[in-house]
Amino acid sequence: MKRSIAFAKTCTVALLLTLSLATTFAAMQDQTAPAKPEGDWRGTLDAGVAKLNLILHVVRKDGTLSATLDSPEQGATGLAVDSITLNGKSLRFEMQSLGATYEGVFSNDGSQIQGEFRQQGQKFPLTFKRISQTDSQGSLTLQKVDVGGHSLNLLMGGQGSPAVVFEGGFGTGIASWSTVQKEVAAFARTVSYDRAGLGQSDLGPKPRSAKQIATELHTALEKAGIKPPYVLVGHSFGGIYVRVFADMYPKEVVGMVLIDPSQESFNDWLKKSQLARLKDAQAQIAKAPEGVQAEAAATEVSYGEARVAKVPPGIPVTLLSATEDETMPADARRLWIEKHEEWIATVPGGKHIVVEKTQHFIQAQQPKLVIETIQQMLNPQR
């Protein structure tokens, strides 16, 4: 009996030793197995004021690695990675145009890279996860769409109808919606874009008036398969553009959210009372990129088109006014809000929300309010 027990103990020790050796050998294999960076990787950079999705594309050709980076919410694709190196399970890349570097380590299963993104003296944790061919995650995707000899850069995502169409303010596009579009895409089909001459969109024909811009947007939505009806969300001068769009295509628009929008009556006051300020603004615009200058050259035409534009009858309209603006004297800001109140009073059932302690980019400072306003428009029974 004692010999049987001793034999059983010996077998147990031998089995445990075998299992231990097998585990150690497997771990050694994991540690020494070469990492495979080739493919597409997605990560979320938490920069505090905004969370940006980044997509890293890595390829290997003739034994040499190369890569590009996309930042969809900023409307940027194919950003150059100047150097990328792999040392065991450590990956490092550098982007001189952004003054940025990234260093990370592959997980044992090779499914993610955990590391740190550094830019201009700041450090941000950043983990990239490998994107499988079947991975959709409802993410936002960029697409170039030809609208008649020139292409517009669109950022799209989400599902459902109506579709929510974001229109940026003067000189801005996709990037101005980075704090809200992804959240709205969780419950609606969404699209933001760079107007012609902005971001990665091509220059377009002049004049860059509101009607021209609305026509191009309508063509882009049609070609991208974003079918009406639409809820239009316009910020600043984008409010002028969406009002003209709604007038041109009234049967396709079922709601509007205007975020601290430009107002033609306020512009009239500026021309009478603030000539020096207007000249300063024009001097700054003269130094801007060609696309921005082209829009600026057509602002008076656009204001005129908005002045005669009609809001489609029966659609809900919500206007959000910011109360603070460091670039505007207090009396001018009060008048700005008064002009908002006057205009929204002409829209049957129009809703005016004055957002306290918030500056012009309400969608950046109060994203939750903007998201809830859009959601309320899509589901008024909530």
Secondary structure, 3 states (H helix, E strand, C coil): CHHHHHHHHHHHHHHHHHHHHHHHHHHHHHHHCCCCCCEEEEEEEECCCCEEEEEEEEEEECCEEEEEEEEHHHCEEEEECCEEEEECCEEEEEECCCCEEEEEEECCCCCEEEEEEEECCEEEEEEEEECCCCCCCCCCEEEEEECCCCEEEEEEECCCCCEEEEECCCCCCHHHHCCCHHHHCCCCEEEEEECCCCCCCCCCCCCCCHHHHHHHHHHHHHHCCCCCCEEEEEECCHHHHHHHHHHHCHHHEEEEEEECCCCHHHHHHHHHHCHHHHHHHHHHHCCCCHHHHHHHHCHHHHHHHHHHCCCCCCCCEEEEEECCCCCCCHHHHHHHHHHHHHHHCCCCCCEEEEECCCCCCHHHHCHHHHHHHHHHHHCCCC
